[in-house]
Amino acid sequence: GNKSCKKKGFDIRGLGGQVVAPGSIHPDNGECYEILNNEDIAPAPSWLLELYENGKDTSKGKYLFDGNNHNDKKKQRIKEGTKSGLNKAVERCLFLKFAKERPNDVAEPLWYAMMTNLLCFKGGREKIHEFSKPYNGYHYNETQEKIEHALNDAPGPHCCDWIYENGFEECRECKYWGKIKSPVMATNYNVKSNNIQIVSFSTIMKKQYKPVEFIVDDLLPAGFGIMAGRPKIGKSWNTLQLAFAAASGEKFLGKQTKKMKTLYMALEDSERRIHNRIKDWNNGLSVNNVNLDFVFEPVNINKLEAFIVENGYKFIVIDTLSRYFAYILDDQNNTQKTTNAMSLLHNITRKHEVNIMIIDHHKKPGLHSGKDLIDDILGSTAKGAVPDYIVGLYRKRSSRSAIFTIDGRDTNEYKELEIEFDSNKKLWKICGNNEKYGDLTRAEELVLRNFEETGGEATVPEIVEKMNGDRSNISKTVKELEAKGYLLRLENNRAGDRASFIYKLNI
């Protein structure tokens, strides 16, 4: 029969009772009730029946796991967490967040670990169903059975170590790693201010710091950096040449390198291609004198860090960033995820005093490309915010020469070197006139080089056509070059073009 409010918390409807069924109209808003989940009614769980019969709430038999692995049997009773605590745990824990966003990529044992943690909170059952619904094989009753199994048989929430050891290696990237034992604890973890280490102004000013170290003397500083350029202009040739020079202690672009054990992650190349590129470079050196190793498959950041430390590598090249991030990130356009991944690589260089250079691409070039090395990098500006230095390689596909540009936090000045690719030796080399355009902007230098290629004399329309650029910008640049004395304006004009003066190089 109808036993409304027989016991606190229960309302049973039977003969003579009334419920709102699908098809009923809400008296206030006029909307129709409908079925949201057309599943069979699940049988009442044992803890609910026991609670109804004798008032003993066995549903609160959830224990916080307090061991080093999930096989430990030690249990500690905890108070059921709040719904706000549940949301906070999901927001903070990388594992719970991953289970929410990508349920089809979570293996069954890890899914069970997710449930044992969510069940420690009010609303945990509903949250488990919410996480489970996008899963291809989701069934309401089956999920309910798994929830009951977790409540009755699990010693408590699975711990972070167990989750990491059973396949979710991203746990080590979590900022709470080592600070909490299980995801459920993330909701209560607070950073204590007394853990912040301060260094006084006087200490900094009195301390003697060693000079900035360089991978390449007075050119490429130590630390974490990016080499970027347009596709197929010789970036990989350039960085492979750099890695070879550092591994053998030879010069790079005419400057001495610091010899160090080097690892080259050739993620877009094969062993055969590397062999063909290097075979003409050896110059009689013994293979034993070149301390250079290669990796052709990506590895996650934690394994990479361990591999670097175990093998004593001091210079690591990752070619390319896009190929590497495609392996470790699910969304390369996400600024926060990109920044986090870049920061993890940066931390490796500072923690272990090693050097990492990553290879990336430039956007489509324009007349003023090169004035901002960060803006030229393809994609999120987060890529350019983290590194200690940025190298830009600028080259026209039809030209053998290029501009090697570098700027960074520990370099005293922005530098540009004109380099040229020797197609016979398959090497980049320094050009002899690098001091020629020392006081010019990148745009001014490009215009002057085009004047040189036309024989030293040209009109603005001729330069515009040759560069395929914007006439207004190029005309402005020509006037600036005239003011600086690099160009002379002649009085005569081209035949048939009275409006355009001829300009002549004055260098």
Residue, then its C-alpha position, 0 to 999 in steps of 0.5 A: g500500500n501507500k506508506s509515505c514517510k514510514k521511516k525518515g528518508f523513505d517515501i514508498r508509493g503503492l496502491g492508493g498512492q500517486v506519482v508524476a508519470p511521463g506525459s504529466i504537465h507541470p502546473d507552473n511552467g506547463e512543460c511535459y514530463e518525459i523519460l530521460n533514461n529508459e532503462d529497467i528499474a534496478p533492484a534495491p541494493s543490499w545496503l538500502l534494504e538494510l537501512y530501511e529495515n534496521g536504520k543502519d546506514t551501511s552505504k557509508g562504509k567507504y574507507l580511505f585507502d592508507g597503504n603504499n599499494h592497493n593490495d594492503k588491507k589497512k583501512q581507515r574510516i572517513k566521513e563522506g565527502t561533499k558534492s563540492g569536494l567531489n567537483k574539486a577532486v575531479e578538477r584537480c586530479l589529472f586521472l579523474k579529469f582524463a576519465k571524465e574527458r576520454p572514457n573510451d581510452v580508460a582501461e577497465p582496471l583504471w575505470y574501477a579505480m576511478m569509481t572507488n575514488l568518486l564513491c567517497f563523495k556525495g553524488g559519487r554514484e551519479k558522477i560515475h554514471e555521468f562519466s560512463k554514459p559517453y562510453n560506447g558499451y555503457h549500460y545503466n544496470e551494469t554500471q550499478e552492479k560495478i558500483e555495488h561491487a566497489l562499495n562492498d569489496a574494495p578496501g577503499p579508493h585506489c591510490c595514486d601509486w597503483i594508478y600510475e603503475n597500472g598504466f596512467e603515467e601522467c600521474r607523475e605530471c600532476k602537481y599533487w604527485g608525491k603530496i597525496k596518496s589517492p585522488v580523493m585527497a586532492t580535494n583537501y590538499n592546501v599549499k602551505s605558505n611556509n614551504i615557499q623559499i625566499v632569497s633576499f636582495s642582498t644575497i642575490m647581489k653578493k653572490q658570485y654567479k658563474p658566467v652564462e654557458f654556451i653550447v656554441d661560443d657567443l652564439l647559442p646559450a645553454g638551456f631550453g630553446i626552439m629552432a623554428g623556420r618554414p618547412k623544407i628550408g633546411k632546419s633539420w640539416n642545420t640542427l643535425q649539423l649542430a648536434f654532430a658538432a656538439a657531439s664531436g667538439e667541432k665548430f658550428l657556423g665558424k664558432q667552437t662548440k662545447k663537446m657533450k654527449t648528444l641525443y637526437m630524436a629524429l621523429e620525422d626521419s629514418e636511419r637510412r636518411i640520417h646515414n645519408r646526411i651524415k656520411d659526407w661530414n665525417n672529415g676523417l673523424s673516428v666514429n668513436n669521437v662522435n658521442l651522438d645517439f639517435v631515437f626514432e620513436p617518441v617517448n613520454i616526458n617522464k621516460l625521456e627524463a629518466f633516459i637522459v639522466e641514466n645515459g648522461y646526455k647533455f644536449i638533446v634535440i627533438d625534431t620536431l615539436s609538432r610530431y612529439f606533441a602529437y604523441i604526448l598531447d591530445d590537443q596541441n591548440n590548447t594553450q594551457k596544455t602546451t604551456n604545461a608540456m613546454s614547462l616540463l621540458h624546461n624543468i628537465t634542463r634546469k633540474h639536471e643541467v642539460n640542454i634541450m632544443i626543439i624544432d618547430h615551424h614558422k607561419k607563412p612569411g611576410l615582409h616583416s617576418g623575423k622582427d618578432l621571433i615569438d610571433d613567427i612560431l606556428g600556433s600558440t604563443a605559449k610555445g615561445a613564452v617558455p624557452d630560454y632562447i629562440v632561433g629563427l631560420y629565414r630562407k627563400r626556397s629559391s635561394r641558397s642563403a638564409i638568415f640565422t637569427i637568435d634572441g634569448r634571456d641570457t644573450n646580450e643582444y639580438k643576433e643575425l648571421e647570414i649563412e649559406f647551404d653548400s650543396n656539395k658538402k651538404l653543410w651550412k656555412i657562415c657567409g663573409n659579409n655578416e657585419k654588412y647590414g648590422d644596423l638594419t631591420r630585417a625588412e630593410e635587409l631583405v629590400l637591400r638584398n633584392f636590390e643586390e640581386t637586380g644588379g644594384e639599380a631598380t625602381v620601387p615597382e620592380i622591387v615590389e614585383k620581385m619580392n611579391g610584397d606590399r608596395s606601401n611597406i616596401s616604398k616606406t622601407v626604401k625611403e628609410l634606406e635612402a635616409k640611412g645612406y644605403l640607397l641613392r635616388l637617381e634623377n632619371n626614370r625608367a622609360g615609360d615610368r615617369a612616376s618611379f625613380i631609380y634607386k642605386l645601392n650605395i654600399 
